[in-house]
Amino acid sequence: MAESIYKIIEVVGTSKTSWEDAAKNAVETAGKTLEDLRVGEIVKFDMTIDKGKVSSYRARVNISFKYRAED
């Protein structure tokens, strides 16, 4: 069996509802253009504040996917 190589990228998802939805949005949006996603790791949660109230949630996610070298 050949050894596999994975690339890791960092993406930030946002949601007006929750950090969970923000992370889900990050992974699902990345999955529209990247293939063979493997693992998502939450790196950081934060939020934006407007007039003293939370206006959106943000999740920074490291996503790994299988690297395919060009032939």
C-alpha positions as CSV (number, residue, x, y, z in Angstrom):
1,M,0.0,0.0,0.0
2,A,1.4,3.4,-1.0
3,E,1.9,6.0,1.7
4,S,-0.5,9.0,1.7
5,I,0.3,12.6,2.0
6,Y,-2.2,15.2,3.3
7,K,-2.3,19.0,2.9
8,I,-3.7,21.2,5.6
9,I,-5.4,24.5,5.0
10,E,-7.0,27.0,7.4
11,V,-10.5,28.4,6.8
12,V,-12.8,30.6,8.8
13,G,-16.6,29.9,8.8
14,T,-19.2,32.3,10.0
15,S,-22.7,32.0,11.3
16,K,-25.3,34.3,12.9
17,T,-26.5,31.3,14.9
18,S,-23.7,29.3,16.6
19,W,-20.1,28.3,16.5
20,E,-21.2,24.8,15.5
21,D,-22.9,26.2,12.4
22,A,-19.8,28.4,11.7
23,A,-17.6,25.3,11.7
24,K,-20.0,23.4,9.6
25,N,-20.2,26.2,7.0
26,A,-16.4,26.3,6.8
27,V,-16.1,22.6,6.1
28,E,-19.1,22.4,3.7
29,T,-18.0,25.5,1.7
30,A,-14.4,24.2,1.4
31,G,-15.8,20.8,0.3
32,K,-17.3,22.5,-2.8
33,T,-13.9,23.1,-4.3
34,L,-11.6,20.6,-2.5
35,E,-11.8,16.8,-2.9
36,D,-11.2,14.1,-0.4
37,L,-11.5,16.1,2.8
38,R,-10.3,14.0,5.8
39,V,-10.2,15.8,9.1
40,G,-11.4,19.1,10.5
41,E,-9.7,20.6,13.6
42,I,-11.2,23.5,15.4
43,V,-8.4,25.9,16.1
44,K,-10.2,28.9,17.5
45,F,-13.6,30.3,18.2
46,D,-14.4,34.0,18.2
47,M,-17.3,36.3,17.6
48,T,-18.1,39.7,16.2
49,I,-19.8,42.3,18.4
50,D,-22.0,45.1,17.3
51,K,-23.4,47.7,19.7
52,G,-22.7,45.4,22.7
53,K,-24.3,42.3,21.3
54,V,-23.0,39.3,19.5
55,S,-23.6,39.7,15.8
56,S,-21.9,36.6,14.4
57,Y,-19.9,33.6,15.4
58,R,-16.7,32.5,13.8
59,A,-14.8,29.2,13.8
60,R,-11.2,28.8,12.5
61,V,-10.8,25.3,11.2
62,N,-7.8,23.4,9.9
63,I,-8.9,21.0,7.2
64,S,-6.8,18.2,5.8
65,F,-7.3,16.6,2.4
66,K,-5.4,14.0,0.4
67,Y,-2.6,15.5,-1.6
68,R,-2.3,14.4,-5.2
69,A,1.0,15.1,-6.9
70,E,0.8,16.1,-10.5
71,D,1.8,13.3,-12.9
